[in-house]
């Protein structure tokens, strides 16, 4: 991919992710308002809980949308790698809000299990149908997103589709059976399900902030490949991390023969960059050392 193609692809990805988050934000915000009114009118803890949940999501999605736009700003003197991790910050905030909301829902649902309250079932059925429809539209809008923030949002939207489908089924059962305890039980199950799904995404986001190596990175394999380059004697001080889950960075020291001409060293640098590029590394810094040269940073 040449420079122009890469730039075009970057712009397309930028525009797509920002538009996706913007659309999902407004869909979620409008439906949250409907949920709040509907939850109060029906008296359903499952719907009220989901309304509070979605209110938190709306705040998180708004932040994610704004931070996603910011993440594509060019590098500056202060942010020398650019603003890529601002997108991750949006995903992190979303995950934390989901966890807090789920814990609150669990506490409220447990109270209702022991003290069931009658709900207006026809209203629950209508809201459930609307909930399935709105969240399905949102999932279809964002499902092709590749950024970690989009993946976190899509997982939650899928959970919402399944959650509203469950509300619909339970509402229909309650229409024919006097079982108000099903409402808080369903709310509890949805909250636990959300927690189980958001944890891996939160872990992945924190790993990136902590400069964990990409999941598919194999240092032994890379060093073995690099040492196969002619005149390369050793490779050390290899560091690989990711800026946002997609853009990977590497720095390394390559030890070459003591009397290797400078021109050959330049060729080796080019070969190292080419090889690392095939391994998914985007930004590569190579330091060439002679066999008799002392390394000052090798213990980092």
C-alpha positions as CSV (number, residue, x, y, z in Angstrom):
1,X,0.0,0.0,0.0
2,X,1.6,3.3,-1.1
3,X,1.5,6.5,0.9
4,X,-1.6,7.9,-0.9
5,X,-3.6,4.7,-0.5
6,X,-2.7,4.5,3.2
7,X,-3.7,8.1,3.7
8,X,-7.0,7.5,1.9
9,X,-7.7,4.3,4.0
10,X,-6.9,6.2,7.2
11,X,-9.3,9.1,6.3
12,X,-12.0,6.6,5.4
13,X,-11.6,4.7,8.7
14,X,-11.6,8.0,10.6
15,X,-14.8,9.2,9.0
16,X,-16.5,5.9,9.3
17,X,-15.8,5.4,13.0
18,X,-16.8,9.0,13.9
19,X,-20.0,8.8,11.9
20,X,-20.9,5.4,13.5
21,X,-20.4,6.6,17.0
22,X,-22.4,9.8,16.3
23,X,-25.4,7.8,14.9
24,X,-25.4,5.3,17.7
25,X,-25.1,8.1,20.3
26,X,-28.3,9.9,19.0
27,X,-30.2,6.6,18.7
28,X,-29.3,5.6,22.2
29,X,-30.1,9.1,23.7
30,X,-33.5,9.3,22.1
31,X,-34.4,5.7,23.1
32,X,-33.2,6.4,26.7
33,X,-35.7,9.2,27.0
34,X,-38.4,6.9,25.8
35,X,-37.3,4.2,28.3
36,X,-37.3,6.6,31.3
37,X,-40.9,7.6,30.6
38,X,-41.9,4.0,29.8
39,X,-40.2,2.5,32.8
40,X,-42.0,4.9,35.1
41,X,-45.4,4.3,33.5
42,X,-45.1,0.5,33.5
43,X,-43.4,0.2,36.9
44,X,-40.9,-2.3,35.5
45,X,-37.5,-2.4,37.3
46,X,-36.1,-4.2,34.3
47,X,-37.0,-1.2,32.1
48,X,-36.1,1.4,34.6
49,X,-32.7,-0.3,35.2
50,X,-32.0,-0.4,31.5
51,X,-33.0,3.2,31.2
52,X,-30.4,4.1,33.9
53,X,-28.0,1.8,32.1
54,X,-28.6,3.5,28.8
55,X,-28.4,7.0,30.3
56,X,-24.9,6.1,31.4
57,X,-24.2,4.7,27.9
58,X,-25.4,7.9,26.3
59,X,-22.9,9.9,28.3
60,X,-20.1,7.4,27.5
61,X,-21.1,7.3,23.8
62,X,-21.0,11.1,23.6
63,X,-17.5,11.1,25.1
64,X,-16.4,8.3,22.8
65,X,-17.7,10.2,19.8
66,X,-15.8,13.4,20.9
67,X,-12.6,11.5,21.8
68,X,-12.7,9.4,18.6
69,X,-12.7,12.7,16.6
70,X,-9.8,14.0,18.7
71,X,-7.8,10.8,18.2
72,X,-7.2,11.6,14.6
73,X,-5.4,14.9,15.2
74,X,-1.9,15.0,14.0
75,X,1.1,14.7,16.3
76,X,2.3,17.8,18.2
77,X,5.3,18.8,20.2
78,X,3.5,17.6,23.4
79,X,1.8,14.5,22.0
80,X,4.6,13.2,19.8
81,X,2.7,10.0,18.9
82,X,-0.5,11.9,18.1
83,X,-3.8,11.5,19.9
84,X,-4.5,7.9,19.1
85,X,-5.0,6.8,22.7
86,X,-7.8,9.4,23.2
87,X,-10.0,6.9,21.4
88,X,-9.1,4.2,23.9
89,X,-10.0,6.6,26.7
90,X,-13.6,6.7,25.3
91,X,-13.7,2.9,25.4
92,X,-12.4,2.8,28.9
93,X,-14.9,5.3,30.2
94,X,-17.7,3.4,28.5
95,X,-16.6,0.1,30.1
96,X,-16.4,1.7,33.6
97,X,-19.8,3.3,33.3
98,X,-21.3,-0.1,32.2
99,X,-19.8,-1.8,35.2
100,X,-21.1,0.8,37.6
101,X,-24.5,0.7,36.0
102,X,-24.6,-3.1,36.2
103,X,-23.7,-3.2,39.9
104,X,-26.5,-0.7,40.6
105,X,-29.0,-2.8,38.6
106,X,-28.0,-6.0,40.5
107,X,-28.6,-4.3,43.9
108,X,-32.0,-3.0,42.8
109,X,-33.1,-6.3,41.2
110,X,-32.2,-8.2,44.4
111,X,-34.5,-6.0,46.4
112,X,-37.4,-6.6,44.0
113,X,-36.9,-10.3,44.0
114,X,-37.8,-10.4,47.7
115,X,-40.5,-7.7,47.3
116,X,-42.0,-8.2,43.8
117,X,-44.0,-5.3,42.4
118,X,-46.8,-5.5,39.8
119,X,-46.0,-4.0,36.4
120,X,-48.0,-2.9,33.4
121,X,-47.2,-5.7,31.0
122,X,-48.7,-4.4,27.7
123,X,-46.4,-1.3,28.1
124,X,-43.4,-3.6,28.6
125,X,-44.3,-5.6,25.5
126,X,-44.5,-2.4,23.4
127,X,-41.2,-1.0,24.8
128,X,-39.5,-4.4,24.2
129,X,-40.4,-4.5,20.6
130,X,-39.2,-0.9,20.1
131,X,-36.0,-1.8,22.1
132,X,-35.2,-4.7,19.8
133,X,-35.8,-2.6,16.7
134,X,-33.7,0.4,17.8
135,X,-30.7,-1.6,19.0
136,X,-30.7,-3.8,16.0
137,X,-30.5,-0.7,13.8
138,X,-27.6,0.5,15.9
139,X,-25.7,-2.8,15.7
140,X,-26.1,-2.9,11.9
141,X,-24.6,0.6,11.8
142,X,-21.5,-0.1,13.8
143,X,-20.8,-3.8,13.3
144,X,-18.1,-3.3,10.7
145,X,-16.1,-0.9,13.0
146,X,-12.5,-2.1,13.7
147,X,-11.5,0.2,16.5
148,X,-11.6,-1.0,20.1
149,X,-14.1,1.7,21.1
150,X,-16.5,0.6,18.4
151,X,-16.1,-3.1,19.4
152,X,-17.0,-2.2,23.0
153,X,-20.0,-0.3,21.9
154,X,-21.1,-3.0,19.5
155,X,-20.8,-5.7,22.2
156,X,-23.1,-3.7,24.5
157,X,-25.6,-3.0,21.6
158,X,-25.7,-6.8,20.9
159,X,-26.4,-7.4,24.6
160,X,-29.2,-4.8,24.5
161,X,-30.8,-6.6,21.5
162,X,-30.7,-9.9,23.4
163,X,-31.8,-8.2,26.6
164,X,-34.8,-6.6,24.9
165,X,-35.6,-9.9,23.3
166,X,-35.6,-11.5,26.7
167,X,-37.8,-8.7,28.1
168,X,-40.3,-9.4,25.2
169,X,-40.4,-13.1,26.0
170,X,-40.8,-12.5,29.8
171,X,-43.5,-9.8,29.2
172,X,-45.5,-12.3,27.0
173,X,-45.2,-14.9,29.8
174,X,-46.3,-12.4,32.4
175,X,-49.2,-11.4,30.2
176,X,-50.7,-14.9,30.8
177,X,-49.2,-15.7,34.3
178,X,-49.1,-13.6,37.5
179,X,-45.3,-13.8,38.0
180,X,-44.0,-10.3,38.8
181,X,-40.8,-11.8,40.2
182,X,-39.7,-12.5,36.6
183,X,-39.1,-8.8,36.0
184,X,-36.3,-8.4,38.6
185,X,-34.9,-11.9,37.8
186,X,-34.5,-10.8,34.2
187,X,-32.9,-7.5,35.2
188,X,-30.4,-9.5,37.3
189,X,-29.5,-11.9,34.5
190,X,-29.0,-9.0,32.0
191,X,-26.7,-7.2,34.4
192,X,-24.6,-10.3,35.1
193,X,-24.4,-11.0,31.4
194,X,-23.2,-7.4,30.6
195,X,-20.5,-7.7,33.3
196,X,-19.2,-11.0,31.9
197,X,-18.9,-9.6,28.4
198,X,-17.4,-6.2,29.2
199,X,-14.6,-7.6,31.4
200,X,-12.4,-8.9,28.5
201,X,-12.7,-5.6,26.6
202,X,-11.8,-3.6,29.8
203,X,-8.8,-5.9,30.3
204,X,-7.7,-5.4,26.7
205,X,-8.0,-1.6,27.0
206,X,-6.0,-1.5,30.3
207,X,-3.3,-3.7,28.7
208,X,-2.8,-1.2,25.9
209,X,-2.6,1.7,28.4
210,X,0.0,-0.3,30.3
211,X,2.0,-0.9,27.1
212,X,1.3,-4.6,27.0
213,X,2.7,-6.2,23.8
214,X,0.0,-6.9,21.1
215,X,-1.7,-10.3,21.7
216,X,-0.3,-11.8,18.5
217,X,3.2,-10.6,19.1
218,X,5.9,-13.4,19.4
219,X,9.3,-12.0,20.3
220,X,11.1,-15.3,19.8
221,X,9.8,-15.7,16.3
222,X,10.7,-12.1,15.3
223,X,14.2,-12.3,16.8
224,X,14.8,-15.6,14.9
225,X,13.7,-14.0,11.6
226,X,15.8,-11.0,12.2
227,X,18.9,-13.1,12.9
228,X,18.5,-14.7,9.5
229,X,19.4,-11.4,7.9
230,X,23.0,-11.5,6.6
231,X,25.6,-9.9,8.8
232,X,23.2,-9.7,11.8
233,X,24.8,-11.3,14.9
234,X,22.2,-10.6,17.6
235,X,19.0,-8.7,18.4
236,X,18.2,-7.3,21.8
237,X,16.4,-4.5,23.7
238,X,13.3,-5.3,21.6
239,X,10.2,-3.4,22.7
240,X,6.8,-3.7,21.0
241,X,3.6,-2.0,22.1
242,X,0.4,-0.7,20.5
243,X,-1.0,2.8,20.5
244,X,-4.7,1.9,20.1
245,X,-5.0,-1.8,19.4
246,X,-4.3,-1.3,15.7
247,X,-1.2,0.9,15.3
248,X,1.9,-1.0,16.6
249,X,5.3,0.5,17.5
250,X,8.7,-1.3,17.9
251,X,12.2,-0.3,19.0
252,X,15.2,-2.6,18.9
253,X,18.9,-2.9,18.8
254,X,20.5,-4.9,16.0
255,X,24.1,-6.1,16.5
256,X,26.1,-6.5,13.3
257,X,29.7,-7.5,12.4
258,X,32.4,-5.3,13.9
259,X,33.9,-4.2,10.5
260,X,30.6,-4.0,8.5
261,X,30.7,-0.9,6.2
262,X,28.2,1.9,7.0
263,X,26.4,1.4,3.6
264,X,25.7,-2.2,4.6
265,X,24.3,-1.1,8.0
266,X,21.8,1.2,6.1
267,X,20.7,-1.8,4.0
268,X,20.2,-3.9,7.1
269,X,18.0,-1.2,8.7
270,X,15.9,-1.3,5.6
271,X,15.6,-5.1,5.7
272,X,14.7,-5.0,9.4
273,X,11.9,-2.4,8.8
274,X,10.6,-4.4,5.9
275,X,10.5,-7.7,7.9
276,X,8.8,-6.0,10.9
277,X,6.3,-4.4,8.6
278,X,5.2,-7.9,7.5
279,X,4.7,-8.8,11.1
280,X,2.1,-6.0,11.6
281,X,4.5,-3.3,13.1
282,X,3.7,0.2,11.8
283,X,6.3,2.5,13.4
284,X,9.8,1.0,13.7
285,X,13.0,2.5,15.3
286,X,16.2,0.5,14.7
287,X,19.5,1.1,16.4
288,X,22.6,-0.5,14.8
289,X,25.4,-1.7,17.1
290,X,28.8,-3.2,16.4
291,X,29.8,-6.4,18.1
292,X,32.3,-4.6,20.2
293,X,30.0,-1.7,21.1
294,X,28.5,-1.4,24.7
295,X,24.8,-1.2,25.0
296,X,23.7,1.4,27.6
297,X,20.0,0.8,27.6
298,X,19.7,-3.0,27.5
299,X,18.5,-3.4,31.1
300,X,15.3,-1.4,30.5
